[in-house]
Amino acid sequence: MTLRIGNASGFYGDRFDALHEMLTGGELDVLTGDYLAELTMLILGRDRLKDPSAGYARTFLRQLEECLGLAHQRGVKIVANAGGLNPAGLADAVRRLADRLGIPVRVAHVEGDDLTASYPGSLTAHAYLGGFGITACLDAGADVVVTGRVTDAALVTGPAAAHFGWAPTEYDRLAGAVVAGHVLECGTQATGGNYAFFQDVKHGLAHPGFPLAEIHADGSCVITKHPGTGGLVDVGTVTAQLLYETGGARYPGPDATARLDTVRLTQEGPDRVRIEGVRGEAPPPTLKVGRTRLGGYRNEVVFVLTGLDIEAKAALVRAQMTRALAKRPPAEVRWELARTDRPDAATEETASALLRLVVRDPDQETVGRAFSGAAIELALASYPGFHVTAPPGKGSPYGVFEAAHVEQGAVDHVAVLPDGRRAAVPPAPDTRVLEPLPEPPTEAVPEGGPTRRAPLGLVAGARSGDKGGDANVGVWARTEEAWRWLAHTLTVDRFRELLPETADLTVVRHTLPDLRALNFVVEGVLGAGVAAQHRFDPQAKALGEWLRSRHLDIPETLL
């Protein structure tokens, strides 16, 4: 009684053909699509300002043009959060599409997540709902279910609960589905995409296949992909995705809190990883609410500094711009010098460094012509070789993401069934306040021996990502010997030393021995979130790779 759930989208803008590839590449029962992220909600919110009937992922509709009949023919249910801010509007659009194509599908949607009216000044404010609204829709015979803001894992917990008849209190089973959903949610990140050891992917990453989970009635599953598709599914790729955008050992959700410290991974065969042993607990009493708002306006100019005296050239233009902006100073001014230059370089580009100036202000004009004009006026009056990467433009709006929480019972979670009936979805029957688990005992200190100065990435993988203004960096070892060394060596202090940008920030380390992994949460490194573009890598996607590139003394036995 295995349930085969596939994924065909990890974000709004993912591979367009993935829906068709997943429907034709092998057997499936349910095909999911994750279209929403913090930045996506802001984008959809701005779309809705221009057109109140907008607010959903239009790409999903275009995919269904080709694939709705195929899914119906093969008996595959489609569950997607592409409804965004307007799931009812998307459901109506799917019905019109089905009528036009002559395909008899039953469409349902989930709503109740929109709390924008309760948060004045917000562009969007949406609660992260669980999967039981999806369950109700599927139980009523829906072929296509579209939702607004549900948790990414809910796209899997909902169909699994419907298929196996799980009760809302079967937390171990639900937690197993939460873990499976977390692995699937980012699509090809589970099949070798963005993988630290990407050169080990023998089948190539030119066109990796999307993942699927074979879920069993006890909540365990096997992560795999369709036969013959590119990429790789192994313990490493699944570990990397398990660590992505998580925090401590308790991974909370509205259906269950999954204990990541109980997850056991086993390589069952080629491109098959079994996940079992997952324990679950009652979910927290509150739901997360993701709020976005317009934060003001930003602009930037990147000065190119070539050849000799890079630091002096940077100091000169910085002093000139500071003087030029003094009459109308922006609220925030940030400078960053990237030393991309090399001595005695063979090309002009590799002889050049980049000096980036970013300004922000509530007033668009302050960071518009007043700013760009000041930069252009320096063209013949500054450092030798003055030029910029692009003409400075007008100030553009930027967004801010903030998290809030509401009691589970404060949200009207509703499943709108295929026949139009509205079914209320009750909150979780039990809750448990989320508390951090005590850190497990530190691994025994490895025996001494010769060491060599080398990059951390030679013995450890990493994956990083964003959660609002925070970032996480998950680091894992591939052998027990490397794990004992890693757990002993990579302390919070060493982490800060290796990544100086985190030196003045709160960094929390979480230890997951069964995954041979450490997870570091860096608070505030992303400012007001990805839409604010606070730093060079606004989503912290490469923070883990920076860490892997840093050198430290590593035992030669590990190298």
N, C-alpha and C positions, 0 to 999 in steps of 0.2 A: 504493500500500500504506500509506495513512494510517491511523493509529489515533486514534480520537476518544475522549478521556478527559474526562469532566465531573466537576464537584465539586458536592455537595449539602449540605455542612455544613462550617463553619469552626470550630465549637466546640460543646460539649455545651450545647444550648439554642438553637442557631441555628434559622432559620425551618423550622417543622415541615413545611410543604407543599413544600419545595424538592425533595425526592426525587421527588414526583409531577410537579412542574413540569418537572424535567429529563428525566424519562422520556417525557413527552408533548410537549415543546416542539420536538424535532428529533431528528436521528440521533445515536446514541451507540453505542460499543462497550463502554465501561467507565464505570461511575459510582462515584466514590469519596466517602468521607465522613471528615472529620477531626473526631473528638470529644474528643481529649485535649489537655490543656494542663497546665502545672505545678500550677495550682490544682485542676484536675479530678482529678488523681491523689490529692490530699489528700482531696477530697470522696468519691471512690470508696473510699479507704482507711477513712474513717470509716463509710461504709455497710457495708463488710465486717466491721468490728468488731461491728456490730449483727446482721448476717446473713452467715455465711460463704459462702452461695450467691450473694451479691450481688457487686458489684464491676465491673459492666459498665453501659453506657449503655442504660437501659431504653427511652429514647425511640426508639432505632433499631428495636427490636422493634415498637413501635407504628407506626412508619412502614412497616415491612414488611407489617403487616396489610393495608394498602391497596395496597402497591406490589410485593410479591413476584411476584404473578401477572402484573402488567404487565411487569416486567423479564424474566420468563421468556418471555412471549409475544413480546417484541421482541428477545430474544437479547442482552440487556445484562448483562454481568457486574457484580457489586457487590463492591467491595473497601472495607472500612472498619476503622478501628482502634477501633471501638466496644467491642471486647472488654475494654479497660481492664486491670483486674487479673485478669480471669477469662475469657479468650477461649474456653476449652473449655466453660465454662458457657453462654456466649452461643451458641456453635456448636450445642450441644444444644438450646437454646431455639429457634433458627431451624429446626432439623430438626423439632421438635415442631410449630411453627407451620406449616411446609410440609406436614406430614402432615395436620394438621387442615384446612388449606385445600385439600388434594388437589393440590398443585403439586409435580411431580417435579424438584426441584432438588437439586444435589449441593453439599454444604457442607463446607468445610475451614477449618482455622484454623492460626495460627502461634503458637508459644509458645517459651519459653526466656529471655524478657526478665526474668522475676521473680528478682531477686537479694536479696530482702528478708532471707532467712535469713543471708546473709553480712554484713549490716550491722545488728548489734544496736542496739536503740533506735530503729530507723526504723519509721515506719508503712508506708511503701512504699519500695522501691528497685528501679528498673527500668532495664535497659540499653536504649539506643536502637538497635534492630536495623535492618538494611537491607532491601532489597526482594526478595532472592532466595528467601526463604521464601515470599513471595507468588507469585513466579514458579513455584516447584515446585508449589504448589497449583493454579495455573491450568493448568500443563502436564499435570497429572493429571486435568483435566476439571472442576474446580470451577466452579460458577456463582456461589457466594457465598463470599467469603473474609473472615474476621474475624481481627483481630490484637489483640495487646496493644500495648505501647509500641514502636512503630517510629518512625523519623523521619517527619515529615510528607511529605517528598518520596518516601519509599519507596512510598507509595500509588500513585505514578506510575512510578517506576523498575521496580517489580516487574511490573506489567502490560506495560510497554514491552519489557522484556527477554524476557518470555514471547512476545509478539507477533512481535518481530523476531528472536528467537533470539540476542540479544546475549550474548557471553561476559563473564565477570566482569572481564576485563582491557580491555574496549573503553571506556576511560575518557572519551574525548571524547563518545561517544554517551550513556553513562550520565550524564555531567555535564550534557548538554543536557536530559535527562529530569529531573535534579535541579532545574535552573533552572525548567523547566516546572512541576514539582511545587511548588516554592516559590511560584510565582505563583498556582497554583490553591488552595493549602492554606487560605487565609483567605476563601474564597468570594467574596462580593461586594466585598471590598476591592480586587479586580482589575477590577471593573466600575463603579467610581465611588463605592463606599462608603468613608467616612472619607477622602475625597480632598480635598487642600488647596484645589484649584480646583473645588470641587463645584458652584459656580454656572455652570460651563461645561458641565455635563452636560445637554445639550439634551433628551434623552429622559426626563429626570426621575429622581429618586431615591425616589419614592413606593414603588416596588416593583422594584428593580434585579434583572436576571437574574443567575443564577450563571454562572461562567466555564467554558469548556472549552478544551482544547488539542488541536489537530490535529498529532499527532506523526509525524515522518517517520523513515525507517530510519537516516538519518545523525545523528539526535538533534536536529535543528532542529525548530521547531514554529511554529504560528500560534495565538496566544491570541485567542479570540473568545467569542461567546455565542449562544444560540439566537435566530433571527430574531424580531423584534417584541417582544423583552423590553426592560425598562427599563434605565437605566444607560448606561454608556459604556466602551468599550475603546479606549484610545489609548496612545501612547507614554508619556504622563504617568501614567496609571493603572497601567501595567505597571511603569514605573520606580519608582513609589512602593512597590509591593508587593515588588519586587526588593530594595529597601533595608530593608524591614521586618525587624526582629530579626536583622540580620546584623552582621558585624564587618568584617574586612579583606577584601582582594581574594580570598583563598582561603577558600571556603565549604566546610567539611569535612562529610563524611557517611560512613557505613559502606560505601557502594558506590563512591563516588568523591569527590574534592575538586574542586569546580567553581571555575573561575577567573572570578570576576565581572568582572575587568578585561578579559575578552575578549568579553563579551556585546555583541552588536549588535542594536539594535531598529530596525525599519522599519515605518512605517505603510503597510500593504499595501492598505488600503481601509477603508471605514466599519466600525468595530468589529472590525478585524482588524490585529493587530500581529505581525509576524514576529520570532522570536528565532533568531539563528543565530551561528555563529562561536565557540560556547562550547568552550573547551578544558578537558580534565579531567586530573587526576593521580590516582595511587594514593591510596587513603584513608589516614588516620592509622592507626598500629598499635593504637590503643586505641579503645574505645567509651565514649561518655558514659553515665554512670549518674545518673539523677535520683532523689534521695532526699528524702522528706518525713518530717517528724516533728512531733509536737505540741510547740510551744515554750513553752506556758504559757497564761495567761489575760489578756484585755485588757478594758478598758471605756473609755467616753468620755462626756463631757458637753460640750455646746456652749452657751455662755452668749451671749445676745443683748444687745448694747450699743447703745443707741439715742441719737441726737441729739448733744449736746455732750460734750466732755471724754472722748472715747473712750479715749485712752491712759491717763488717770487712772483711769477705771472699770476698765479691764483690770488696772492695777497693784493696785487695791484687792482685787478678787476673787482675784487670783493670790496675794497675801499672805495672805488669809483661808484659802484652800484649802491653802496650804503649811503654815500653822500647824495646821489641822485634821487633816492627814495625818501630822503629825510623829510621833505615837505609833506609827503603823504604816505607815511610808512604803513605797509600791510600789517595786519594783526599778527601774522606768523611768517617768519622768514627762516628758511633752512638751506644751508649750504652743505654739499658733499663732494669731496674730491676723490675720484676713482683713478688710481694710478695704473691705468691700463698701458702706459708707455713702457718701452724697453730701451735700454741704451744701445747705441749704434744700430738702430733698427733698419731693416732692409726695405720697409715700406713706410710711407708717411703715416698711415693709420696706426701701425704698431709703434710709431714714435710719439703718439699722442695720448694725453690724459684727458679725462672728462670732468669738468667742474659743473655740477648741477645746482641750480638755484630754483627752489620751490617757494612760492608765496601763497598765502591764503588770507581771505578777508570776507566779512559778511557782505561787503559792497563789491559788486562786479567790476565797476569802473576802476577801483583802487588797484585791482590786479589785472586790469585790461590794458588800455592804451597808455595809461600813466606808467605802467610797468614795462610793457613791451617797447614803448618809445624810448625809455631810459636805456634799455639794453642796446637798441639799434644806434642810438646817438654815440655810442662808444666805438663804433666800427673802425674809425680812423684815428682814434685818440687813446688807445689802450695798449695792451701788450703786443709784441711782435707776433705776427701770424694770426691775429684775431679772426675767428669766425665761429659760428654756432651751427649746431646740427640741423636746425630748422628755424624758419622765421617765427618769432614768438607770436602767438595768436591771442584771441580774446580770452578773458577769464571764463572757465567752464564750471558748472555746478558740481559739487561733490557731495557724497552722502555720508551719513553717520549711522552705524549699527549699534543698537543698545539692547541688552537682554533684561527682561523683567520676568516676574513669576506670578501666577494666579492660582488659586485653589482649583483642584480638578473639577469640583462641582460648580464652579462659576462659569463654565463654558458650556454652551448649548451645542453639544456634538450631535449632529443629525445625519442619518443616512436617508437620502432621497431615492426611493426604490424605483425600479423600471416602470411600475404602473403609476408613479407620482405620489404614492403614499410616503409620508414622512415618519421615520422611525427614530425615536430618541435613543441615543446610545448612552447608557449610564456611565458614570465615572467608575474608576477601579473600586471594587468592593473593600479592599484593604489597602492601606498605604504604610510606608515605613520611611521615616525621616532619613535622608541620605547622610551617612557619616563615613568618614574615611576609615579604611582598615589600617590596623597597625602594620608597619613595615615588617616584612619577614626578616629572619636573621640574616646578617651579612654572610656572604659566602666565605669560606676559609681562604686565607691569604695564600696565593700560590707560592710555591717554593722559589727561592731566588735563583738567578742564573743570568747569563749575558743578555743584554738588551740592545736594541738598535733603534735609532731615531727614524720613525717612519709614519706615514699617514694612518690615522685611526681606521680609515675605510678599507685597509688591507685585511682587517680581522673583524669588522663589524659593518652591518648594514644600517640604514637609517631611512625614515620617512617622516616628513613634517607637514604641517598644515595649520589652518587658521580656525579659531573659534572666537568670533567677535574681535576684540582687541588683543586677545591672547593667542599664543601659538603653542603647539606641542611638537616635540621632537622625540620620536620613538627610535630607540637604538637596540639592535639585537645581535647576538652572536650565533654562529652556525655550528659551534662545537661546545661541548661541556667545558673543556679546558679554557677556551676563549671566553666563555661565559663567566667562569670564576674570576678570571683576570679583569674582565670588563666591570663586573659588579663591585669589585674592590677598588678599581682605579677611577672609574668615571663618577666621581662624587659631584655634588652641586658646585663646590668650589672649583674643581677641575673643569667642569662644564663652562662656568663663567670665565675662567682663564682662557679656554680655547675659543670662546665666542665673546670677545670683549664688549660687543653691543649689548650684552645681557648683564654686564657687571653691576649695574645699579638697579636692576629689576628683581622682582621676586621670582625665584625659580624653585619649583617643587619637583622632587624626584619620586617616582613611583616604581616599585620593583615587582616584576612578574616572572618569577623563576621558571614556571612551567613553559613559558614562551622564550626563556633565556633572553629577557628583554628588560630594558629600563625605559621609562617614559618620563620626559621632562616637560613640564608646563611652564612656559615663560609668560608671566602676566604683564600686559600692557605694551608688549613689543610692537604691536600693530596699531597703536593709538586707538582711533575710533572705528577700526575695522577696515576691511578691504576697500570699501567704496571711498574711504578718505585718502587712500594712497599715501599712507603715512611714511612708508619707507620704500627703498629700492625694490624689494620683493614684497609687495603688499599683502600677499596671501601666505607668506613664509613657506612657499613650495620648495625652495632650495636651501632652507636653513639647515636641514639634515645633511645635505651634500657639502655645505660649507664645513660643518662639523667633521665629516668624514675626511675632508682634505687637510685638516690640521694635524701637525706632527706631535708625537709624544714618544716616550721610551716604551717600546713594546718588546716583550720577551722574544728572543729569536726562535724559540720553539713554536711560536704561533705564526711565524712569517714563512 
